[in-house]
């Protein structure tokens, strides 16, 4: 009896091991896959594909066959279909019917992928020859904006080239650094809440909160249904505290596939540290000066001195001879540096 039990166990194990899940697309609209795509390398929206799928030793269960269209290797929304089939130790067939979606811009390469639950877990995949899906000009183009470079190199290369030791974990950006972002964009629209059709690049905390001390970099662009490129620059100002794990985000406005709305993307997965100890302006002291909301007051020791007010990126904003008070009501809110013949002072308006 023990021998019979062992033999049955051996037989079941052998059958399980030898079971080989297979799946393939055998024809499309009555032609072999190769013949169909040779005759139809570019498909228009609305084209119906009747696809015969052959399978063997598929794991039984709900939705154990899946077919979908891919944009290169990413699923094209709305094209996924499933079927529940009984497992068979001999080849069996079923048919899927997929309609080419209306998209703009077109896709090249596109693929048809069929997947089956396989013995031993996971999926068996089959994706035959590639083809193209033509753009449907009646469909609005979805807007996109992505950061392609930082200071003329890829974000990942920039991340690992700054900050010295440990930069492979977090790139360290110092105050006063000017960053030039290469941005690719498509089909942007004017944000109703803003004056211009523009792109914005900004830093966020690791928790995706805005960092008020770091200004946005903004540039005005023109609309186009095809991809364009531009640059957006910003300078890291003198900040009060170092920031660990900052994210860089590009923000724009446009059609997102269902409605007009804000669109965005991130430099990912890189996170940057911003060092708040590097600008000497954080240590500046100037005696006998008082900064108020709309004026700077000087005591008599500054009589006849010259003064200059710079913004945080070093541009001269206001200059002249010191009087008892200098009016700064016309300055925008921000961080400034005041210099006189006797020293310098950083102030915030």
C-alpha positions in Angstrom: 0.0 0.0 0.0 2.9 2.3 0.9 4.5 1.7 -2.5 1.2 2.5 -4.3 0.9 5.8 -2.4 4.4 6.7 -3.2 3.9 5.9 -6.9 0.7 8.0 -7.1 2.6 10.9 -5.4 5.4 10.5 -7.9 3.0 10.4 -10.8 1.2 13.5 -9.7 4.5 15.3 -9.1 5.7 14.3 -12.6 2.5 15.5 -14.2 2.7 18.8 -12.3 6.4 19.3 -13.3 5.8 18.3 -16.9 2.8 20.6 -17.3 3.9 23.5 -19.5 1.6 26.5 -19.8 1.7 27.8 -23.4 -0.2 30.7 -25.0 0.0 32.4 -28.4 -1.9 34.5 -30.9 -2.5 32.3 -33.9 -4.4 34.7 -36.2 -5.9 38.2 -36.5 -9.0 38.7 -38.6 -8.3 35.4 -40.4 -4.6 36.0 -41.2 -1.5 34.9 -39.4 -0.1 37.5 -37.2 2.9 38.1 -39.5 0.7 38.4 -42.6 -1.8 40.7 -40.9 0.8 43.2 -39.7 2.7 43.1 -43.0 -0.5 44.1 -44.8 -1.6 46.5 -42.0 1.5 48.1 -40.3 -0.6 51.2 -39.4 -4.1 50.8 -37.9 -6.7 53.5 -37.6 -9.0 54.1 -34.6 -12.1 52.0 -34.8 -10.4 49.1 -36.5 -11.8 45.8 -35.0 -9.3 43.0 -34.4 -10.7 39.5 -34.0 -7.9 37.7 -32.3 -7.6 33.9 -31.9 -5.7 32.8 -28.8 -4.4 29.3 -28.4 -3.6 28.1 -24.8 -2.7 25.0 -23.0 -2.3 24.1 -19.3 -3.7 27.4 -18.0 -4.4 27.6 -14.3 -8.1 27.4 -13.7 -9.7 30.4 -12.1 -11.5 33.7 -12.8 -10.1 35.9 -15.6 -7.2 33.6 -16.2 -6.7 34.9 -19.8 -5.9 38.6 -20.3 -5.4 40.5 -23.6 -4.5 44.2 -23.9 -2.9 46.7 -26.2 0.4 48.2 -25.1 2.2 51.5 -25.9 5.6 50.0 -26.2 5.2 48.0 -22.9 2.7 50.2 -21.0 -1.0 49.3 -21.1 -3.2 51.5 -23.3 -6.1 52.6 -21.2 -9.5 50.9 -21.9 -8.1 48.0 -24.0 -7.7 45.3 -21.4 -10.1 42.3 -21.7 -10.3 39.1 -19.7 -11.8 35.7 -20.1 -12.3 32.7 -17.8 -11.4 29.4 -19.4 -11.1 25.9 -18.2 -7.6 24.4 -18.2 -6.8 21.9 -20.9 -3.9 19.5 -21.3 -4.3 19.8 -25.0 -4.3 23.0 -27.0 -7.6 24.9 -27.0 -8.6 28.2 -28.6 -10.7 31.2 -27.8 -11.4 34.6 -29.5 -11.0 38.1 -28.3 -12.4 41.2 -30.1 -10.5 44.5 -29.6 -11.2 47.8 -31.1 -8.3 50.2 -31.8 -8.9 53.2 -29.6 -9.1 56.9 -30.7 -5.8 58.5 -29.5 -3.7 61.5 -30.3 -0.8 61.5 -30.7 -0.3 58.1 -32.4 1.6 55.2 -30.9 4.6 53.5 -32.5 5.4 50.9 -31.4 2.1 49.3 -30.3 1.8 45.7 -29.3 -0.9 43.1 -28.5 -0.1 41.2 -25.4 -1.9 38.0 -24.2 -1.3 36.7 -20.8 -2.3 33.5 -19.0 -2.0 32.2 -15.4 0.6 29.5 -15.5 1.4 26.4 -13.6 3.8 27.3 -10.8 2.4 30.9 -10.4 2.8 34.1 -12.4 1.9 34.6 -16.0 2.9 33.3 -19.4 3.1 36.2 -21.8 3.0 36.5 -25.6 3.4 39.7 -27.6 3.8 39.3 -31.3 5.2 41.8 -33.9 4.8 45.5 -33.3 2.6 47.9 -35.3 1.6 51.5 -35.3 -1.7 53.2 -34.3 -2.5 56.3 -36.3 -3.4 59.5 -34.5 -7.1 60.5 -34.5 -7.0 64.2 -35.1 -10.5 64.7 -33.6 -9.1 63.7 -30.2 -7.6 66.4 -28.0 -3.9 65.9 -27.2 -3.2 65.2 -23.6 -0.8 67.7 -22.1 2.6 66.6 -20.7 5.5 68.2 -19.0 8.7 66.4 -17.8 12.1 67.5 -16.6 14.7 66.0 -18.9 18.0 67.6 -17.7 19.4 69.6 -14.8 22.3 71.9 -15.7 22.6 70.0 -19.1 22.9 66.5 -17.7 20.3 63.9 -16.8 18.6 64.4 -13.4 20.2 61.1 -12.1 23.6 62.1 -13.3 23.3 65.5 -11.7 22.1 64.0 -8.5 25.1 61.7 -8.2 27.7 64.3 -9.3 27.0 66.8 -6.5 27.5 66.8 -2.8 30.7 64.8 -2.4 30.6 61.6 -0.3 27.1 60.2 0.2 25.8 62.0 -2.9 24.7 58.6 -4.3 22.1 58.6 -1.6 21.1 62.3 -1.7 22.5 65.0 -3.9 23.3 68.1 -1.9 22.5 71.5 -3.4 24.0 74.6 -1.8 22.4 78.0 -1.4 23.2 80.4 -4.2 23.3 77.5 -6.8 21.5 78.4 -10.1 19.7 75.4 -11.7 18.8 75.3 -15.3 16.1 72.7 -16.0 15.5 71.2 -19.5 11.8 70.7 -19.8 9.9 68.8 -22.5 6.2 69.6 -22.9 3.3 68.9 -25.2 -0.1 70.7 -25.7 -0.1 73.0 -22.7 -3.0 75.5 -22.2 -3.2 78.8 -20.4 -4.2 78.3 -16.7 -7.3 80.4 -16.0 -5.7 81.4 -12.7 -2.5 82.8 -14.4 -1.6 85.5 -16.8 0.5 83.5 -19.3 0.7 80.1 -20.8 3.7 78.9 -18.8 5.7 76.2 -17.1 6.8 76.3 -13.5 9.6 74.3 -11.7 9.6 74.2 -7.9 11.0 72.4 -4.9 8.7 70.5 -2.5 9.4 68.8 0.8 9.6 65.0 0.9 6.0 65.2 2.1 5.0 67.1 -1.1 4.5 70.4 0.8 5.5 73.7 -0.9 8.7 75.5 0.4 7.8 79.2 0.5 11.5 80.3 0.9 12.4 78.8 -2.5 10.8 80.7 -5.4 9.4 78.9 -8.5 11.2 79.1 -11.8 8.8 80.1 -14.5 8.9 80.5 -18.2 6.3 81.5 -20.8 5.8 79.0 -23.7 3.6 78.6 -26.8 1.1 75.8 -27.4 1.8 72.9 -29.7 0.3 69.5 -30.3 3.8 68.0 -30.7 6.6 67.9 -28.1 8.7 71.0 -27.6 11.6 71.8 -25.2 12.5 74.8 -23.1 14.6 75.7 -20.1 13.4 77.0 -16.7 15.9 78.5 -14.3 15.8 79.2 -10.5 18.4 80.1 -7.9 18.4 78.5 -4.5 18.2 81.5 -2.0 19.5 81.8 1.5 17.1 79.6 3.5 16.6 79.4 7.3 17.0 75.7 7.7 18.5 72.8 5.6 15.9 70.7 3.8 16.4 66.9 3.6 14.8 64.9 0.8 13.4 67.8 -1.3 11.5 66.9 -4.5 11.7 68.8 -7.8 8.3 69.2 -9.6 7.4 70.7 -12.9 3.8 72.1 -13.1 1.7 73.2 -16.1 -1.9 73.3 -17.2 -3.7 71.4 -20.0 -6.0 68.6 -21.0 -5.2 65.5 -18.9 -7.3 62.9 -20.8 -10.6 63.8 -19.3 -10.7 67.5 -18.5 -8.6 70.6 -18.3 -6.6 70.7 -15.1 -3.2 71.2 -13.6 -0.6 68.6 -14.7 2.7 67.8 -13.1 5.6 65.4 -12.9 8.6 64.9 -10.7 12.3 64.3 -11.0 12.1 60.8 -9.7 13.2 58.8 -7.8 16.0 61.4 -6.9 15.6 63.4 -3.7 17.9 66.4 -3.0 19.2 67.9 0.2 19.5 71.7 0.3 22.3 73.0 2.6 21.3 76.1 4.5 24.8 76.8 5.9 26.7 77.9 2.8 25.8 81.6 2.1 27.9 84.0 4.1 24.9 86.3 4.2 23.5 84.2 7.0 26.2 85.6 9.2 26.1 89.3 8.2 25.8 92.0 10.8 25.4 95.7 10.4 25.2 97.9 13.5 23.0 101.0 13.8 20.4 99.9 11.2 16.8 99.0 11.8 14.6 97.4 9.1 10.9 98.2 9.3 8.0 97.0 7.1 8.4 99.9 4.6 11.7 101.6 5.5 15.2 101.1 6.7 16.4 103.5 9.5 20.0 104.5 10.0 21.7 106.1 13.0 24.1 109.1 12.6 27.2 106.9 12.3 26.1 106.0 8.8 25.7 109.7 7.7 27.2 110.2 4.2 27.6 106.4 3.6 26.6 104.9 0.3 24.2 102.0 0.3 23.0 99.3 -2.2 20.2 96.8 -1.8 20.6 93.4 -3.6 18.1 90.7 -4.1 19.1 87.1 -3.1 20.5 86.3 -6.5 22.8 89.3 -6.5 20.9 91.8 -8.6 21.1 95.5 -7.5 17.6 96.7 -6.7 18.1 100.1 -5.1 21.2 102.3 -4.4 22.0 105.8 -3.2 23.3 108.0 -0.3 22.2 107.1 3.2 19.6 109.3 4.8 17.9 108.8 8.1 15.5 106.5 6.4 15.4 104.7 3.0 11.9 103.8 1.7 11.5 100.1 0.8 7.7 100.1 0.4 8.1 99.4 -3.3 10.2 96.2 -2.8 8.4 92.9 -3.4 8.3 90.5 -0.4 11.5 88.5 -0.3 15.0 88.2 1.0 17.5 91.1 0.4 21.0 92.1 1.3 21.8 95.7 2.3 25.4 96.9 2.0 26.9 100.2 3.2 30.5 101.5 3.6 30.5 99.9 7.1 29.2 96.4 6.3 26.2 94.3 5.2 22.9 93.0 6.5 20.5 90.4 5.3 16.8 91.3 5.8 13.4 89.9 4.9 10.6 92.1 3.7 
